[in-house]
Amino acid sequence: MPTFCENGMKTISGHQSSYLPWYGFFEKMYKSDLFAIHDTAQFEKKGFLNRNRIKTPQGPRWLTVPLQMKQYKDIELRNMKIDQTQDWQKKHWMAIKMNYAKAPYFERYQHFFQDVYQREWEYLHDLNMHIIEFFRKELRIETPMCYVSELECRKEKKSDFVLALCQELGADRYYSGSQGSDYLIESDFERNGIVIEYQQIRHFGYPQLFGEHIPHLSVLDMLMNCGADTAEMLVKGGQYDESNGICSASRR
């Protein structure tokens, strides 16, 4: 596993387990020495815990896993239950099959997704982690993971939580999402000798079906259209050269 920090510094990052995550989720994981799954997070409207986008001839389409929403504000992610009264599995599988059947790598991935949507999932977190584990294997990301529910820092909130997470895991550097500056108190980290690095959202193209490129879809779109080798290079910082169909690796 690569170490991205200078002078032997230990980098950590983390995120909630998301449904069919985009490339940025896995880029954070790849660029870390340890990745913390925030399984104690609570539901956020317009978030990505239970939804993400694929591409269709009409543009991006949301695939949303329905949840049992009673008292959801007090329920941690690891305990969120899926609403089994809705036939969401069939709808999601048919949407993927219908829109990616002609993608170059559909046959490679169809059996995995068919199996996912034939299973009965009680908890959203279990579904998300099953897909995340498969995606990271395809992308050859070996960063070890831990779960916030098993850590003492789970009791803290926002910036205090991240600082406590870094201290408990012995981190010298925290690789934050691009919006982390909205709530992280940088002076607290500086006083404790912890460097914050913010993720830079990259805009890159790659072959897609259905016309004009749409960025920042689920990494499913990248795998279906480009395969694991090219998707791996893109997630890890490479760029796709449309003139020759070659993906160049990051220099980092």
N, C-alpha and C positions, 0 to 999 in steps of 0.2 A: 504493500500500500504506500502511495507517495505521501511525503510530508511537504506541505506547501509553505510552511513558515520558516523564516530565516533564523539562524543561530539556534536551531533545535527547539524552537518554541512550539508548544502544542496548541493546535487550532481545534476548536469545537464549533458546531453550529447545531441547529435543530429546527424542527417544524412539526406541526400537527400531521397526523397521517391523513392524507388527502385522497380523494377518489380520482383515479386515473390521472396522476399528477402531470404537470407540464415539465419542460426541460429544466427550469430554474430550481425545482425541488431537488433534482438529481445532481445538478451542478454544485449546489451547496453541500450535498453529501460527499461528492467526489473530492471537493477541496478541503475537506475536514479530516482530522485524525480520529474524531469520534463524533457521531451524529446522535442527538437526543430526540427521540420521538415524544412529542408533547401530548401524551395520551390522557392528560388531565384537563385539557383545554375544554372550554365550553362553546356551545354553538354560536356562530356569528351569521347573521343574515347577509346574503350576497357573498358568502365565503366559499371555500372550495372543499370543505370537509366531505360533503355529500354530492358534489356535482363537478363537472368539467365539460369542455367543449370538444366536439369533433367537427370535421368538415363535410358539408353536403353540397349538392349543386346549387342550393339556395343560400349558401353561406354557412357560418358557424352555427352549430346546434348544441344546446345544452342537454346533457344526460344527467338527470337528477335522481338520486336514490331517496325515496320517500321515508321519512322518519316518523316515529310515534312522538308527536310534538307536545304532549301534555307535560307541563312542568319542565320543559327542556332546558330552561335557563339554569336550573340547579343540577343538571346532569353532566357528568364528565364524559368526554369523548369515548372513552373505553366502555362506558355503560349505555351509550346511545343505541336504542333498538330500532331496527328497520321495520317499517309498516308493511306487514305481510298481507294486508288486505288488497294491495295494489299489485298488478302484474308487471312490475317494473323490469324484472329479469328478461322477460320475453321482449319487451319494448327496446331495451338497451341492446340486446343481442341482435335483434332485427335491424336496428339502426346501424350498428357496426357492420353487419353482413351486407346490408343493402348499399352502403356508401363506400365500402372498402373491398368488395368482392373482386374488383378489377385492379386493385393495388398490387404491385409486384410481389409483395411478401405476405399477402393475405393467407395463403395456404400454410405458411410457416406458423402463423399465430391463431388461425381459426379454431384449432382444437383447444387451445388454452382458454380462449374467451368463451367458447361454447360450454366448456366444463364449468367455468366461473358462473355462468348464468343458468346452469342447470341445478346448481346447488341451492340449498336453503340457508341463507345467512341470517342469523339472529341479530348480530351486532355489527354496526357500521365499521368499527375499528378493525374487526377481524377480516372483513371484506377488503378494506383498504390495504392492510398489511400484506394480505395474500397477493394482491396485484403489485404492490411496491416491491416485494421480495422477487417476484418474477421479472419486473422491469429492471431492477438493479443487477440481476444476474445477466440479463441480455446486454446491459450496458457495461458489464465487467467492472462494477463498482464494489470494492471489497471493504469499504469503511465499516468498522464495527459500530453497532447501534446499542443504545441503552434507552430505558423508558423512564420518563419523569416520575411516574407513579411509584417507582422504586427508590426515589431520591428524597432527601430531606428538603431540598430547595422547593419542592412542589407547593409548600405552604406560602411562598412569597408571590408577589404580583408584579407584573410589568418589568420595569428596569431592575428592581430589586431581585426579581426572580432570575433574570438573565445573569446578573452579577453573582448571585448565590450559586447558580448552575456552573458558572466558570470556576468559582472557587472550589466547589465540591468535587469537580472533575479534574482539577489541577490544570486548567487552561491558562495560557499566556495570551491567547488571541481568540477573539470571538468573531466569526464570520456571519454577519447579520444580513437579513433580507434588506432589500433596497429601501424599505420604508421604516427600518428600525430607528432611524434618526428622529422619527416623530415621537418616540417615547423613551428611548435610551438616554440616561443621564450620563453623558460622556465623562464628566469630571469625576464621578464615582469610580469609573473603571480606571481612569488615569491614576487616581490616588492608590488604587490597588494593583498597579502594574500590569493591567490588562489592556491590550490594544484591540480596538474595534476596527474591522474592515467591512465595508458595505458592499454587497453584491451589486455589480454593474449589469443591468439588464441588456443583453445583446439582441440585436435584430439581424437575423440571418435567414437566407432563403435555402430551400431544398425542394426537390421535386414533389409536387402535390397533384392530386386529381382536381378537376373542376375549376380550371382557370386560375385567376389571380391568386397569388400566395397570401395566405392568412397566417400571421405569426401567433405564437404562444398558445397553441392548442395543446391538448393532451399529448404526451410523448407517444401515445398509441399511434397518432398520425405519422410521426416521424419513422417509427418502426415499420409500419405497414407500407410506407412509400419508399423507404431508403434501406431498410434492413438494419440489423444490429451493428455491423461494423461502422457504417456511416453515421448512424445515430449516436454511437459511442463517441466518435470524434467530434461531432457537433456539440454534444452535451459537455464534453471536456475542453471546449474552447476553440475547436476548429471552424473552418469556413468552407462552404460549398462553392465550387467554381462551376458555374453553369456552362461555361464555354467548353469544358472538357469532361464534365461530369465527375470530377475528382474532388474529394474532401481533403483539405489540407489540415494537418494537425496544428494545435496550438504550440507556440514556442516555449510556453511556460513549463 
